[in-house]
Amino acid sequence: MPEKEMLKISVEEFSRLQSYMLLADKDSESYKAMKIRYIELKVILTSSGINLTELDRIKE
């Protein structure tokens, strides 16, 4: 998979995941599971040079 396509998919997943996280109770098991993926995506996007300032709505 080309890098641009992988980055596009990761940005879309990051955005979608944040929408779900904002709906969930922060103490729920679902939120905790989503937070693990949120951190993984932040690492992938940041290491790929994506500036998350505008994209990151969770700010954790």
Predicted model as a PDB file, atoms N, CA, C, CB and O in Angstrom, pLDDT in the B-factor column:
MODEL        1                                                                  
ATOM      1  N   MET A   1       0.854  -1.176   0.000  1.00 83.00           N  
ATOM      2  CA  MET A   1       0.000   0.000   0.000  1.00 83.00           C  
ATOM      3  C   MET A   1       0.896   1.234   0.000  1.00 83.00           C  
ATOM      4  CB  MET A   1      -0.970   0.001   1.229  1.00 83.00           C  
ATOM      5  O   MET A   1       1.816   1.341   0.812  1.00 83.00           O  
ATOM      6  N   PRO A   2       0.627   2.158  -0.907  1.00 92.00           N  
ATOM      7  CA  PRO A   2       1.423   3.389  -0.944  1.00 92.00           C  
ATOM      8  C   PRO A   2       1.290   4.179   0.356  1.00 92.00           C  
ATOM      9  CB  PRO A   2       0.998   4.261  -2.130  1.00 92.00           C  
ATOM     10  O   PRO A   2       0.260   4.132   1.029  1.00 92.00           O  
ATOM     11  N   GLU A   3       2.355   4.906   0.693  1.00 89.00           N  
ATOM     12  CA  GLU A   3       2.387   5.652   1.959  1.00 89.00           C  
ATOM     13  C   GLU A   3       1.262   6.685   2.045  1.00 89.00           C  
ATOM     14  CB  GLU A   3       3.737   6.347   2.124  1.00 89.00           C  
ATOM     15  O   GLU A   3       0.649   6.844   3.100  1.00 89.00           O  
ATOM     16  N   LYS A   4       0.990   7.383   0.948  1.00 91.00           N  
ATOM     17  CA  LYS A   4      -0.075   8.393   0.970  1.00 91.00           C  
ATOM     18  C   LYS A   4      -1.426   7.769   1.287  1.00 91.00           C  
ATOM     19  CB  LYS A   4      -0.144   9.125  -0.372  1.00 91.00           C  
ATOM     20  O   LYS A   4      -2.222   8.345   2.030  1.00 91.00           O  
ATOM     21  N   GLU A   5      -1.684   6.605   0.731  1.00 94.00           N  
ATOM     22  CA  GLU A   5      -2.956   5.927   0.994  1.00 94.00           C  
ATOM     23  C   GLU A   5      -3.040   5.486   2.458  1.00 94.00           C  
ATOM     24  CB  GLU A   5      -3.122   4.709   0.059  1.00 94.00           C  
ATOM     25  O   GLU A   5      -4.092   5.598   3.088  1.00 94.00           O  
ATOM     26  N   MET A   6      -1.917   4.982   2.996  1.00 92.00           N  
ATOM     27  CA  MET A   6      -1.891   4.568   4.396  1.00 92.00           C  
ATOM     28  C   MET A   6      -2.140   5.763   5.319  1.00 92.00           C  
ATOM     29  CB  MET A   6      -0.544   3.904   4.735  1.00 92.00           C  
ATOM     30  O   MET A   6      -2.872   5.649   6.302  1.00 92.00           O  
ATOM     31  N   LEU A   7      -1.533   6.903   5.003  1.00 92.00           N  
ATOM     32  CA  LEU A   7      -1.724   8.103   5.809  1.00 92.00           C  
ATOM     33  C   LEU A   7      -3.167   8.590   5.731  1.00 92.00           C  
ATOM     34  CB  LEU A   7      -0.770   9.208   5.354  1.00 92.00           C  
ATOM     35  O   LEU A   7      -3.738   9.009   6.739  1.00 92.00           O  
ATOM     36  N   LYS A   8      -3.755   8.538   4.546  1.00 94.00           N  
ATOM     37  CA  LYS A   8      -5.152   8.947   4.384  1.00 94.00           C  
ATOM     38  C   LYS A   8      -6.066   8.077   5.239  1.00 94.00           C  
ATOM     39  CB  LYS A   8      -5.573   8.868   2.903  1.00 94.00           C  
ATOM     40  O   LYS A   8      -6.945   8.587   5.934  1.00 94.00           O  
ATOM     41  N   ILE A   9      -5.861   6.782   5.187  1.00 95.00           N  
ATOM     42  CA  ILE A   9      -6.670   5.848   5.973  1.00 95.00           C  
ATOM     43  C   ILE A   9      -6.466   6.102   7.468  1.00 95.00           C  
ATOM     44  CB  ILE A   9      -6.310   4.381   5.620  1.00 95.00           C  
ATOM     45  O   ILE A   9      -7.428   6.076   8.236  1.00 95.00           O  
ATOM     46  N   SER A  10      -5.237   6.345   7.880  1.00 94.00           N  
ATOM     47  CA  SER A  10      -4.943   6.592   9.294  1.00 94.00           C  
ATOM     48  C   SER A  10      -5.593   7.877   9.787  1.00 94.00           C  
ATOM     49  CB  SER A  10      -3.436   6.657   9.516  1.00 94.00           C  
ATOM     50  O   SER A  10      -6.119   7.914  10.900  1.00 94.00           O  
ATOM     51  N   VAL A  11      -5.564   8.934   8.974  1.00 96.00           N  
ATOM     52  CA  VAL A  11      -6.198  10.197   9.360  1.00 96.00           C  
ATOM     53  C   VAL A  11      -7.706   9.996   9.485  1.00 96.00           C  
ATOM     54  CB  VAL A  11      -5.880  11.317   8.327  1.00 96.00           C  
ATOM     55  O   VAL A  11      -8.321  10.479  10.435  1.00 96.00           O  
ATOM     56  N   GLU A  12      -8.296   9.290   8.536  1.00 97.00           N  
ATOM     57  CA  GLU A  12      -9.740   9.028   8.587  1.00 97.00           C  
ATOM     58  C   GLU A  12     -10.109   8.206   9.818  1.00 97.00           C  
ATOM     59  CB  GLU A  12     -10.196   8.299   7.315  1.00 97.00           C  
ATOM     60  O   GLU A  12     -11.096   8.497  10.494  1.00 97.00           O  
ATOM     61  N   GLU A  13      -9.311   7.178  10.104  1.00 97.00           N  
ATOM     62  CA  GLU A  13      -9.573   6.349  11.278  1.00 97.00           C  
ATOM     63  C   GLU A  13      -9.410   7.165  12.564  1.00 97.00           C  
ATOM     64  CB  GLU A  13      -8.630   5.129  11.296  1.00 97.00           C  
ATOM     65  O   GLU A  13     -10.203   7.028  13.495  1.00 97.00           O  
ATOM     66  N   PHE A  14      -8.384   8.008  12.610  1.00 97.00           N  
ATOM     67  CA  PHE A  14      -8.146   8.859  13.774  1.00 97.00           C  
ATOM     68  C   PHE A  14      -9.345   9.768  14.027  1.00 97.00           C  
ATOM     69  CB  PHE A  14      -6.870   9.699  13.578  1.00 97.00           C  
ATOM     70  O   PHE A  14      -9.797   9.909  15.163  1.00 97.00           O  
ATOM     71  N   SER A  15      -9.849  10.374  12.979  1.00 97.00           N  
ATOM     72  CA  SER A  15     -11.000  11.263  13.101  1.00 97.00           C  
ATOM     73  C   SER A  15     -12.246  10.502  13.550  1.00 97.00           C  
ATOM     74  CB  SER A  15     -11.268  11.965  11.772  1.00 97.00           C  
ATOM     75  O   SER A  15     -12.962  10.953  14.445  1.00 97.00           O  
ATOM     76  N   ARG A  16     -12.502   9.362  12.938  1.00 98.00           N  
ATOM     77  CA  ARG A  16     -13.668   8.543  13.282  1.00 98.00           C  
ATOM     78  C   ARG A  16     -13.587   8.061  14.728  1.00 98.00           C  
ATOM     79  CB  ARG A  16     -13.781   7.340  12.329  1.00 98.00           C  
ATOM     80  O   ARG A  16     -14.574   8.102  15.462  1.00 98.00           O  
ATOM     81  N   LEU A  17     -12.423   7.612  15.122  1.00 98.00           N  
ATOM     82  CA  LEU A  17     -12.220   7.118  16.479  1.00 98.00           C  
ATOM     83  C   LEU A  17     -12.479   8.215  17.513  1.00 98.00           C  
ATOM     84  CB  LEU A  17     -10.799   6.572  16.636  1.00 98.00           C  
ATOM     85  O   LEU A  17     -13.093   7.961  18.549  1.00 98.00           O  
ATOM     86  N   GLN A  18     -12.017   9.416  17.234  1.00 98.00           N  
ATOM     87  CA  GLN A  18     -12.253  10.526  18.158  1.00 98.00           C  
ATOM     88  C   GLN A  18     -13.741  10.818  18.307  1.00 98.00           C  
ATOM     89  CB  GLN A  18     -11.522  11.780  17.680  1.00 98.00           C  
ATOM     90  O   GLN A  18     -14.205  11.135  19.402  1.00 98.00           O  
ATOM     91  N   SER A  19     -14.483  10.714  17.223  1.00 97.00           N  
ATOM     92  CA  SER A  19     -15.940  10.924  17.298  1.00 97.00           C  
ATOM     93  C   SER A  19     -16.574   9.922  18.240  1.00 97.00           C  
ATOM     94  CB  SER A  19     -16.585  10.814  15.903  1.00 97.00           C  
ATOM     95  O   SER A  19     -17.435  10.276  19.045  1.00 97.00           O  
ATOM     96  N   TYR A  20     -16.150   8.678  18.142  1.00 98.00           N  
ATOM     97  CA  TYR A  20     -16.682   7.634  19.031  1.00 98.00           C  
ATOM     98  C   TYR A  20     -16.266   7.893  20.484  1.00 98.00           C  
ATOM     99  CB  TYR A  20     -16.189   6.236  18.577  1.00 98.00           C  
ATOM    100  O   TYR A  20     -17.064   7.721  21.406  1.00 98.00           O  
ATOM    101  N   MET A  21     -15.015   8.305  20.676  1.00 97.00           N  
ATOM    102  CA  MET A  21     -14.516   8.557  22.025  1.00 97.00           C  
ATOM    103  C   MET A  21     -15.277   9.693  22.695  1.00 97.00           C  
ATOM    104  CB  MET A  21     -13.026   8.878  21.987  1.00 97.00           C  
ATOM    105  O   MET A  21     -15.548   9.639  23.894  1.00 97.00           O  
ATOM    106  N   LEU A  22     -15.618  10.714  21.929  1.00 97.00           N  
ATOM    107  CA  LEU A  22     -16.347  11.855  22.488  1.00 97.00           C  
ATOM    108  C   LEU A  22     -17.761  11.466  22.925  1.00 97.00           C  
ATOM    109  CB  LEU A  22     -16.414  12.989  21.464  1.00 97.00           C  
ATOM    110  O   LEU A  22     -18.355  12.131  23.773  1.00 97.00           O  
ATOM    111  N   LEU A  23     -18.291  10.401  22.352  1.00 97.00           N  
ATOM    112  CA  LEU A  23     -19.626   9.922  22.722  1.00 97.00           C  
ATOM    113  C   LEU A  23     -19.601   8.976  23.922  1.00 97.00           C  
ATOM    114  CB  LEU A  23     -20.267   9.224  21.540  1.00 97.00           C  
ATOM    115  O   LEU A  23     -20.611   8.803  24.604  1.00 97.00           O  
ATOM    116  N   ALA A  24     -18.459   8.373  24.170  1.00 97.00           N  
ATOM    117  CA  ALA A  24     -18.358   7.334  25.205  1.00 97.00           C  
ATOM    118  C   ALA A  24     -18.036   7.925  26.575  1.00 97.00           C  
ATOM    119  CB  ALA A  24     -17.289   6.310  24.821  1.00 97.00           C  
ATOM    120  O   ALA A  24     -17.445   8.999  26.686  1.00 97.00           O  
ATOM    121  N   ASP A  25     -18.435   7.204  27.599  1.00 97.00           N  
ATOM    122  CA  ASP A  25     -18.095   7.546  28.981  1.00 97.00           C  
ATOM    123  C   ASP A  25     -16.610   7.240  29.193  1.00 97.00           C  
ATOM    124  CB  ASP A  25     -18.993   6.751  30.009  1.00 97.00           C  
ATOM    125  O   ASP A  25     -16.155   6.136  28.894  1.00 97.00           O  
ATOM    126  N   LYS A  26     -15.864   8.205  29.700  1.00 95.00           N  
ATOM    127  CA  LYS A  26     -14.414   8.035  29.856  1.00 95.00           C  
ATOM    128  C   LYS A  26     -14.031   6.889  30.796  1.00 95.00           C  
ATOM    129  CB  LYS A  26     -13.807   9.318  30.367  1.00 95.00           C  
ATOM    130  O   LYS A  26     -12.900   6.406  30.742  1.00 95.00           O  
ATOM    131  N   ASP A  27     -14.942   6.452  31.644  1.00 97.00           N  
ATOM    132  CA  ASP A  27     -14.636   5.358  32.566  1.00 97.00           C  
ATOM    133  C   ASP A  27     -15.029   3.993  32.016  1.00 97.00           C  
ATOM    134  CB  ASP A  27     -15.334   5.589  33.880  1.00 97.00           C  
ATOM    135  O   ASP A  27     -14.815   2.974  32.671  1.00 97.00           O  
ATOM    136  N   SER A  28     -15.601   3.969  30.822  1.00 97.00           N  
ATOM    137  CA  SER A  28     -16.066   2.694  30.263  1.00 97.00           C  
ATOM    138  C   SER A  28     -14.906   1.886  29.676  1.00 97.00           C  
ATOM    139  CB  SER A  28     -17.131   2.944  29.182  1.00 97.00           C  
ATOM    140  O   SER A  28     -13.866   2.433  29.306  1.00 97.00           O  
ATOM    141  N   GLU A  29     -15.112   0.594  29.603  1.00 98.00           N  
ATOM    142  CA  GLU A  29     -14.108  -0.296  28.999  1.00 98.00           C  
ATOM    143  C   GLU A  29     -13.942   0.015  27.512  1.00 98.00           C  
ATOM    144  CB  GLU A  29     -14.508  -1.783  29.192  1.00 98.00           C  
ATOM    145  O   GLU A  29     -12.843  -0.087  26.968  1.00 98.00           O  
ATOM    146  N   SER A  30     -15.037   0.393  26.866  1.00 97.00           N  
ATOM    147  CA  SER A  30     -14.973   0.744  25.440  1.00 97.00           C  
ATOM    148  C   SER A  30     -14.043   1.928  25.217  1.00 97.00           C  
ATOM    149  CB  SER A  30     -16.379   1.069  24.897  1.00 97.00           C  
ATOM    150  O   SER A  30     -13.217   1.915  24.305  1.00 97.00           O  
ATOM    151  N   TYR A  31     -14.178   2.946  26.050  1.00 97.00           N  
ATOM    152  CA  TYR A  31     -13.336   4.132  25.933  1.00 97.00           C  
ATOM    153  C   TYR A  31     -11.867   3.766  26.140  1.00 97.00           C  
ATOM    154  CB  TYR A  31     -13.771   5.205  26.949  1.00 97.00           C  
ATOM    155  O   TYR A  31     -10.994   4.228  25.406  1.00 97.00           O  
ATOM    156  N   LYS A  32     -11.606   2.942  27.136  1.00 97.00           N  
ATOM    157  CA  LYS A  32     -10.223   2.530  27.410  1.00 97.00           C  
ATOM    158  C   LYS A  32      -9.623   1.782  26.234  1.00 97.00           C  
ATOM    159  CB  LYS A  32     -10.163   1.657  28.661  1.00 97.00           C  
ATOM    160  O   LYS A  32      -8.450   1.970  25.912  1.00 97.00           O  
ATOM    161  N   ALA A  33     -10.422   0.930  25.586  1.00 97.00           N  
ATOM    162  CA  ALA A  33      -9.946   0.194  24.412  1.00 97.00           C  
ATOM    163  C   ALA A  33      -9.705   1.155  23.246  1.00 97.00           C  
ATOM    164  CB  ALA A  33     -10.964  -0.902  24.006  1.00 97.00           C  
ATOM    165  O   ALA A  33      -8.714   1.027  22.527  1.00 97.00           O  
ATOM    166  N   MET A  34     -10.608   2.110  23.062  1.00 97.00           N  
ATOM    167  CA  MET A  34     -10.442   3.084  21.981  1.00 97.00           C  
ATOM    168  C   MET A  34      -9.220   3.960  22.222  1.00 97.00           C  
ATOM    169  CB  MET A  34     -11.696   3.956  21.845  1.00 97.00           C  
ATOM    170  O   MET A  34      -8.544   4.359  21.274  1.00 97.00           O  
ATOM    171  N   LYS A  35      -8.936   4.260  23.484  1.00 97.00           N  
ATOM    172  CA  LYS A  35      -7.800   5.125  23.799  1.00 97.00           C  
ATOM    173  C   LYS A  35      -6.476   4.468  23.400  1.00 97.00           C  
ATOM    174  CB  LYS A  35      -7.790   5.464  25.297  1.00 97.00           C  
ATOM    175  O   LYS A  35      -5.540   5.152  22.986  1.00 97.00           O  
ATOM    176  N   ILE A  36      -6.403   3.153  23.524  1.00 97.00           N  
ATOM    177  CA  ILE A  36      -5.191   2.445  23.090  1.00 97.00           C  
ATOM    178  C   ILE A  36      -4.959   2.667  21.599  1.00 97.00           C  
ATOM    179  CB  ILE A  36      -5.300   0.928  23.398  1.00 97.00           C  
ATOM    180  O   ILE A  36      -3.841   2.968  21.180  1.00 97.00           O  
ATOM    181  N   ARG A  37      -6.018   2.519  20.794  1.00 97.00           N  
ATOM    182  CA  ARG A  37      -5.894   2.723  19.346  1.00 97.00           C  
ATOM    183  C   ARG A  37      -5.623   4.195  19.031  1.00 97.00           C  
ATOM    184  CB  ARG A  37      -7.174   2.248  18.620  1.00 97.00           C  
ATOM    185  O   ARG A  37      -4.876   4.510  18.105  1.00 97.00           O  
ATOM    186  N   TYR A  38      -6.229   5.084  19.798  1.00 97.00           N  
ATOM    187  CA  TYR A  38      -6.008   6.526  19.639  1.00 97.00           C  
ATOM    188  C   TYR A  38      -4.515   6.850  19.794  1.00 97.00           C  
ATOM    189  CB  TYR A  38      -6.850   7.328  20.679  1.00 97.00           C  
ATOM    190  O   TYR A  38      -3.950   7.593  18.991  1.00 97.00           O  
ATOM    191  N   ILE A  39      -3.895   6.297  20.813  1.00 96.00           N  
ATOM    192  CA  ILE A  39      -2.466   6.534  21.053  1.00 96.00           C  
ATOM    193  C   ILE A  39      -1.629   5.949  19.916  1.00 96.00           C  
ATOM    194  CB  ILE A  39      -2.031   5.922  22.406  1.00 96.00           C  
ATOM    195  O   ILE A  39      -0.683   6.583  19.449  1.00 96.00           O  
ATOM    196  N   GLU A  40      -1.975   4.744  19.473  1.00 96.00           N  
ATOM    197  CA  GLU A  40      -1.254   4.125  18.357  1.00 96.00           C  
ATOM    198  C   GLU A  40      -1.324   5.001  17.109  1.00 96.00           C  
ATOM    199  CB  GLU A  40      -1.827   2.729  18.055  1.00 96.00           C  
ATOM    200  O   GLU A  40      -0.313   5.225  16.443  1.00 96.00           O  
ATOM    201  N   LEU A  41      -2.516   5.491  16.798  1.00 96.00           N  
ATOM    202  CA  LEU A  41      -2.679   6.333  15.616  1.00 96.00           C  
ATOM    203  C   LEU A  41      -1.936   7.657  15.762  1.00 96.00           C  
ATOM    204  CB  LEU A  41      -4.157   6.594  15.357  1.00 96.00           C  
ATOM    205  O   LEU A  41      -1.380   8.165  14.788  1.00 96.00           O  
ATOM    206  N   LYS A  42      -1.920   8.216  16.961  1.00 96.00           N  
ATOM    207  CA  LYS A  42      -1.172   9.453  17.190  1.00 96.00           C  
ATOM    208  C   LYS A  42       0.310   9.239  16.907  1.00 96.00           C  
ATOM    209  CB  LYS A  42      -1.374   9.951  18.635  1.00 96.00           C  
ATOM    210  O   LYS A  42       0.957  10.082  16.287  1.00 96.00           O  
ATOM    211  N   VAL A  43       0.841   8.121  17.358  1.00 95.00           N  
ATOM    212  CA  VAL A  43       2.257   7.811  17.129  1.00 95.00           C  
ATOM    213  C   VAL A  43       2.527   7.655  15.630  1.00 95.00           C  
ATOM    214  CB  VAL A  43       2.666   6.519  17.889  1.00 95.00           C  
ATOM    215  O   VAL A  43       3.490   8.215  15.107  1.00 95.00           O  
ATOM    216  N   ILE A  44       1.678   6.897  14.948  1.00 94.00           N  
ATOM    217  CA  ILE A  44       1.851   6.675  13.503  1.00 94.00           C  
ATOM    218  C   ILE A  44       1.814   8.003  12.753  1.00 94.00           C  
ATOM    219  CB  ILE A  44       0.755   5.725  12.958  1.00 94.00           C  
ATOM    220  O   ILE A  44       2.689   8.284  11.935  1.00 94.00           O  
ATOM    221  N   LEU A  45       0.802   8.813  13.033  1.00 95.00           N  
ATOM    222  CA  LEU A  45       0.646  10.074  12.304  1.00 95.00           C  
ATOM    223  C   LEU A  45       1.742  11.069  12.639  1.00 95.00           C  
ATOM    224  CB  LEU A  45      -0.705  10.687  12.605  1.00 95.00           C  
ATOM    225  O   LEU A  45       2.261  11.741  11.747  1.00 95.00           O  
ATOM    226  N   THR A  46       2.098  11.173  13.902  1.00 95.00           N  
ATOM    227  CA  THR A  46       3.151  12.101  14.307  1.00 95.00           C  
ATOM    228  C   THR A  46       4.496  11.701  13.697  1.00 95.00           C  
ATOM    229  CB  THR A  46       3.257  12.154  15.840  1.00 95.00           C  
ATOM    230  O   THR A  46       5.238  12.550  13.202  1.00 95.00           O  
ATOM    231  N   SER A  47       4.802  10.410  13.737  1.00 95.00           N  
ATOM    232  CA  SER A  47       6.082   9.949  13.177  1.00 95.00           C  
ATOM    233  C   SER A  47       6.117  10.077  11.655  1.00 95.00           C  
ATOM    234  CB  SER A  47       6.340   8.494  13.577  1.00 95.00           C  
ATOM    235  O   SER A  47       7.190  10.076  11.052  1.00 95.00           O  
ATOM    236  N   SER A  48       4.947  10.187  11.041  1.00 93.00           N  
ATOM    237  CA  SER A  48       4.858  10.380   9.587  1.00 93.00           C  
ATOM    238  C   SER A  48       4.874  11.853   9.204  1.00 93.00           C  
ATOM    239  CB  SER A  48       3.595   9.727   9.045  1.00 93.00           C  
ATOM    240  O   SER A  48       4.788  12.196   8.025  1.00 93.00           O  
ATOM    241  N   GLY A  49       4.985  12.718  10.203  1.00 94.00           N  
ATOM    242  CA  GLY A  49       5.089  14.142   9.937  1.00 94.00           C  
ATOM    243  C   GLY A  49       3.758  14.870   9.867  1.00 94.00           C  
ATOM    244  O   GLY A  49       3.717  16.028   9.453  1.00 94.00           O  
ATOM    245  N   ILE A  50       2.672  14.224  10.260  1.00 93.00           N  
ATOM    246  CA  ILE A  50       1.354  14.861  10.253  1.00 93.00           C  
ATOM    247  C   ILE A  50       1.210  15.729  11.500  1.00 93.00           C  
ATOM    248  CB  ILE A  50       0.218  13.795  10.188  1.00 93.00           C  
ATOM    249  O   ILE A  50       1.435  15.264  12.617  1.00 93.00           O  
ATOM    250  N   ASN A  51       0.837  16.985  11.305  1.00 93.00           N  
ATOM    251  CA  ASN A  51       0.610  17.900  12.418  1.00 93.00           C  
ATOM    252  C   ASN A  51      -0.807  17.654  12.936  1.00 93.00           C  
ATOM    253  CB  ASN A  51       0.812  19.403  11.983  1.00 93.00           C  
ATOM    254  O   ASN A  51      -1.781  17.879  12.216  1.00 93.00           O  
ATOM    255  N   LEU A  52      -0.920  17.200  14.166  1.00 93.00           N  
ATOM    256  CA  LEU A  52      -2.216  16.846  14.734  1.00 93.00           C  
ATOM    257  C   LEU A  52      -2.913  17.994  15.450  1.00 93.00           C  
ATOM    258  CB  LEU A  52      -2.048  15.714  15.680  1.00 93.00           C  
ATOM    259  O   LEU A  52      -3.977  17.797  16.038  1.00 93.00           O  
ATOM    260  N   THR A  53      -2.334  19.184  15.410  1.00 91.00           N  
ATOM    261  CA  THR A  53      -2.901  20.327  16.126  1.00 91.00           C  
ATOM    262  C   THR A  53      -4.367  20.537  15.779  1.00 91.00           C  
ATOM    263  CB  THR A  53      -2.111  21.589  15.813  1.00 91.00           C  
ATOM    264  O   THR A  53      -5.190  20.718  16.677  1.00 91.00           O  
ATOM    265  N   GLU A  54      -4.704  20.516  14.513  1.00 91.00           N  
ATOM    266  CA  GLU A  54      -6.075  20.757  14.070  1.00 91.00           C  
ATOM    267  C   GLU A  54      -6.942  19.498  14.150  1.00 91.00           C  
ATOM    268  CB  GLU A  54      -6.070  21.287  12.646  1.00 91.00           C  
ATOM    269  O   GLU A  54      -8.157  19.590  14.325  1.00 91.00           O  
ATOM    270  N   LEU A  55      -6.328  18.343  14.025  1.00 93.00           N  
ATOM    271  CA  LEU A  55      -7.089  17.080  13.982  1.00 93.00           C  
ATOM    272  C   LEU A  55      -7.447  16.518  15.335  1.00 93.00           C  
ATOM    273  CB  LEU A  55      -6.317  16.059  13.240  1.00 93.00           C  
ATOM    274  O   LEU A  55      -8.467  15.845  15.476  1.00 93.00           O  
ATOM    275  N   ASP A  56      -6.631  16.781  16.326  1.00 96.00           N  
ATOM    276  CA  ASP A  56      -6.803  16.139  17.626  1.00 96.00           C  
ATOM    277  C   ASP A  56      -7.850  16.878  18.465  1.00 96.00           C  
ATOM    278  CB  ASP A  56      -5.462  16.085  18.377  1.00 96.00           C  
ATOM    279  O   ASP A  56      -7.600  17.980  18.952  1.00 96.00           O  
ATOM    280  N   ARG A  57      -9.014  16.265  18.628  1.00 96.00           N  
ATOM    281  CA  ARG A  57     -10.100  16.857  19.415  1.00 96.00           C  
ATOM    282  C   ARG A  57     -10.111  16.327  20.839  1.00 96.00           C  
ATOM    283  CB  ARG A  57     -11.446  16.583  18.753  1.00 96.00           C  
ATOM    284  O   ARG A  57     -10.777  16.903  21.699  1.00 96.00           O  
ATOM    285  N   ILE A  58      -9.396  15.251  21.110  1.00 93.00           N  
ATOM    286  CA  ILE A  58      -9.377  14.629  22.446  1.00 93.00           C  
ATOM    287  C   ILE A  58      -8.324  15.309  23.323  1.00 93.00           C  
ATOM    288  CB  ILE A  58      -9.089  13.098  22.342  1.00 93.00           C  
ATOM    289  O   ILE A  58      -8.571  15.554  24.504  1.00 93.00           O  
ATOM    290  N   LYS A  59      -7.169  15.612  22.764  1.00 81.00           N  
ATOM    291  CA  LYS A  59      -6.077  16.317  23.460  1.00 81.00           C  
ATOM    292  C   LYS A  59      -5.605  15.609  24.720  1.00 81.00           C  
ATOM    293  CB  LYS A  59      -6.517  17.710  23.819  1.00 81.00           C  
ATOM    294  O   LYS A  59      -5.376  16.248  25.747  1.00 81.00           O  
ATOM    295  N   GLU A  60      -5.458  14.287  24.645  1.00 75.00           N  
ATOM    296  CA  GLU A  60      -4.943  13.534  25.794  1.00 75.00           C  
ATOM    297  C   GLU A  60      -3.543  13.054  25.510  1.00 75.00           C  
ATOM    298  CB  GLU A  60      -5.853  12.344  26.130  1.00 75.00           C  
ATOM    299  O   GLU A  60      -2.932  12.399  26.354  1.00 75.00           O  
TER     300      GLU A  60                                                      
ENDMDL                                                                          
END                                                                             
